[in-house]
Amino acid sequence: MESRRVSIKDVARRANVSTATVSRVVNNKDGVTQQISEKVQEAIKELGYSPNTAARSLVRRRTNAIGIVVNNLHDPFFYDLIKGFETVAQQTSYSVVFCSALGGDVKSKENYVKYLSNGVVDAVILYGSYRSDESMIKYIQDNEQIEFVMIENDVSSLQCNKLLIDNFGGAKNAVNYLKEKKHRKIAHICGNPNKKVTIERFNGYIQAMQEADLEVKDGYIQYSSADYRSGYDRMNALLDLEERPTAVFCSDDAIASYAVRAALDRGLRVPEDISIMGFDNQRILPDRYRGPEITTVEQPLYTIGMDSIRLVSERLSNTDTKAPVRKTYETKIIERETVCEYHG
């Protein structure tokens, strides 16, 4: 048996039963006595038999696998999200297959989605809020054979399961928090222009400033590139203004980490001379950041990761047609070391 893969026929011969009986035991079906079942289980254990997953999938039209497509698995940002995926997956009968599209490359994500939805998995979870994702999302929505969950991307014309973050409200809360700390000159460094969350956080900043009757002065809105490291140059641009802001709200923590570096390199103290705030509550900041811990807006990525697997598992186990699930998660302020009350 060591020179080739153990087959269901080998198990049947060892247990002195039919292959159909072995199949029933393996698939937990009725019609087998306890004594026979134990006999088959013992044969399986002795021979080291492992069911052929691919063959079983063809018969059952199920793979017991969930595909997860993210923009970059190497990004520390995804730590909590991935932990959430794996935590709940281990509690179910489903395996998870991760696919990583470096830099959010649309073509790579399209290829992964087409590959996964071609009988490789039973469901696909897509994380990301790129505006360019819409055609890919439309493709998978048209595939009725597969369950689909979208995290962070709310394409209004498409009906599918959506788990969303209140980025707009979170940005408003950030500005209001800075206002409570007596700041009135509040600037904003935007994130990746191709991400919908960037627009939502920008709009939240603008509305909060308007509602608080705070002026958005010339130069107070800085547009970064897709590279978070541009936060360094954008912060320097703010510090070069004749009327400097006293606080800066950054679209994400990675940008904020570079904004802090720029301020410190200019000889400023953070937060005594300028307050800086991020978004995401990213556990591991990029490029060996060693500055003060960043005050931020937390989005519950660990919870979302867990909920997405639970949602998929429940919908796959219930064949009744249901309306798509839509859930929005609230954010909260995490106070750390980069914001203080303004005393000017």
N, C-alpha and C positions, 0 to 999 in steps of 0.2 A: 504493500500500500504506500510505502514511502516514496516510490519512484514515480507516482502519478497522483493526480487529484482523486480523492475519495468521492465516489458517486453515490447517488441515492440507491442504486442497485446493490452496491456493496453493503450498505446499511441493512437493506431488506434481506440479503442473504445471511448476514450475521445474526439478525433478529428472527430469522425464519418467518418473515411476513411478506406481504406484497408491497410493491413500491407505492401503491395507492395508500396503504396504511401508513407508511413512513411519511408520505406527503401530508396526510391528515394530522399526524402528530406534530410535524414541523410547523404547520400553519394553524395549530391550535383549533382544529375543527372537531365537531362532535362525531360520534359513531365509533369510538375506540375505547375499549375497556381500560381501566386503570392499570391492570396487570400488563396488557400489551403495550400501553403507552410507556410504562417504566422500562420494559424490555427494549423498546426502540430507543429511548433516551440513553440507556446504558450502552447500546451499540454505537450510537452517535458519539458518545464520550470516548469509548475505546478506540474508535477509528479516527477521531478528530475530524468528523464530517462538518463541513461548512456549506450551507445552501448556496447555490449559484444565484446570486442576487439579480444578475442580468436576465437569466432565464425566468425567474419568478416574476420579474417586472413585466416581461412580455405577456405572461399569462394573466397577471392581475391588472395590468396597465397602471401599475403604481410602482414607484421607485423607493418610496420612504425616504426621500431626500429633498432638501430645500436649498435652492440656490440663492446666494446673497452676492449682490454686485455693489461694490463701493468704489469711490474714486481713487483711493490709494491706501491699501492695507498697511503700508509702511509709515503712514502718518500717525504720530502718537495721539492725535485727536480722536481716533477711532477706538482707543483702548477700552473705554467704558461700554461703548456700543457693542463691540465684539464680545466682551465678557458677558453682556446681557444675552446675546444670541446663544452663546455656548452654554450658559447656565441652564436655560430652559430646554434647549435641545437635548441635553443629557437626561432630562426628566421625561422625555417623550421617546417614541420609537423612531424619530427622524434623525438622519444625519444632515450636517450642513456642509455645503460646498461653497467656498469663498472664491470670488473672482475680483481681481483688482485692476482697475483702469487707471494707469498712472496719469496724473494731471487732469483727470476727468475727461479723457479723450473720448469723444462721442462715438467714433467708429469702433473703438475697442469695446465700449459698452454694448453697442448694437450687436457685435459679433458674439459677445458673451450671452446676451439675452436670447439670440436666435439659437445658439448652441444648447443652452439650458432648457429652453422651451420645446426642444425637439425630442422629447421623451427622456431627457436626462434626469430631470427632477419633477416633482409634483407641484412645486410652487416656486415663485421668484420674489425675493425682497430686494427692492432697489432703493439704495440710499443716495441722496444728492438732490440739489435744487438748481441744477443748471438749466438755463432757459432753452438751451439747444437740445434738451432731452425729449422734447415733446413727440417727435416722430418715432423715436424708439418706444416710448410708452404706448403710443397708439398701436404699434405693431403687436406688442404683447397683450394689450387689451383685446385685440381681435382674435387672440388665440383662446378659445373657450375651454380648451382642455386643461388649462393650468390656472392655479390660484395666484393672485398677484397682490403684493402690498407695496405701496409707495411711501417712503419716509422722507419728509421735508419738502416734497415737491407737490404743490397743489395746482395741477393743470385743470382749470375749471370746466373745460369741455369734455374731460374724460371721467367716466364713472368707474372707480375702482377703490379698493381699500386704501385709506390714507391716514397716516399717523403724522401729525404736524406739530410744529413748535410755534408758540405765540411770539414770533420774533418782533412784530410790531409793538405789542404790549411790553415786551421785555426791554426794548429800546426806550420806550417812553418812561418806564420805571427807572432806567439808568439815568436819564436826564433829570427826572424828578428827585432822585437820590442826590445827585450833584447839587441841585438847587437847594435841597434841605441842608446841605453842607455850606450854604451861603455863596456858592459859585453862581455868577451871572454871565460870565464870559466863557461859554462852553463851546468848544469846537468838536468836529467829527471827522475821523478818518474812515472813509468807506473801504469795503472789502473788494473781493473779486467782482468786477462788473458783470460777469456772465452768470452770477448766482442770484437766484430770486431772493434768498435770505438777505443779501446785501441791500436790495431795494426795500425790502420790508423793514429792515433796521434803520435805513436812511429815512424812510417815511415816518417811522416812529420818532426818530430824533427831531425831525422838522415839526411834527404836530405837537410834541411836548414843548418845544421852544416857543411855538406860537401860543399855546394854551397858557404858558407861564409868562407870556409877554416879554420874552427874552429875545434880543436882537441877534440874528445870525449875521455877523459882520463879514465884510469882504475878506475872503481868504480862510474863513473858519471851516469851510467844507473842503477837505482834501481827498482827492480820488487816487487810491492806490492802484497798482496793477494786480494781475493774477498772482504775483509773487508777494507773499506777506512781508518779505524783507524790505519792500518799498516803504513800509511803515517808518523806517529810519529816516529816509529822505523827506517823507510827508511831515514828520514831526519837526524836522529841521526847518521846513518851510513855514510851519506855524510859529516856531520860535524866532524866525526872522521878521515876522510881522511887527509893524510899529506898535500896534496894540495887541500884545500877546493874550491868548486865552489863559485863564487860570485853571481850567480843567479841560481834558480831552477825552471824549468817549470814542473808543475804537470799535470797529465792526466785529473784531474777534480778538481772542487772547494772543494769537501769534503776532498780529499786527501790533497789539499793545506792548508785547515784549520788546519789539524793536523801537517803539516809541519811547519806552523807558530807557533803553540803551542810548538813544540819541540825546535825551535830556541829561542823562548822567555824563555823557561825553562832553556836553556843553558846560559842565561844572554846576549844573542845577541839582537841587535836592528833590527827590520824589518821596513823599508828596508835599513837603514843606513849601517848595517853590512852585511846583505845578502838580496837579492831581491827574492821574491817568487811569482810565477804566476800560476793561475789556468785555468780551461776551463769549460764552461757551463753558466756562469753568473747566478749561482743558487741564487734565491731570499732569501731563508732561509737556512742558514748553519746548519749542525747537531750539536747536543749535546751542545747547548747554547754557541756557539762560541762568544767570546767577544774581539777578537783581531782586528787589523787594517783591514779596508775593502779591500778585495782581488782584485787586478788587474787581469783581466780574459779575456777569449775569449767568446763572446756571441754567442749562437746559438738561433735562433728565435723560441722558442718552442710555444709561444702564437700564432704566425702566422701559424705555422705548424698545431697546433690543429684546428684552424679555417679552414684552407685550406683543411684539410682532410675531415671534415664534408661537406664542400661545394662540394668537388670532389665526394664523395659518393652520395650526394643528386642529383647532376646533372646527374650522370651516371644511377642512379636508375629511374630517371624520363624520360630518353631517352633510349628506348629499342634497338636502333640501335647499332649493334656491333661496338665497337671502340677499337683501339689499346691501350694497357695499358699506363697510364701516368707515366712519370718519371721526377721528378723535384729535382734539387739540390739547397740547400739554402746556401748562402754565410754567413760567420761569420764576426765579427768585434771586435777590441780590445776595452775593457772598462777599461780606466785608473782610478785607485783608489789609494790605500795607500801602497801597498806592493812592489812596484818597484820604484827605483830611479836610477839616473845616477851613474855609478861607477867612483870613483875618485882615485883608487889605482894606 
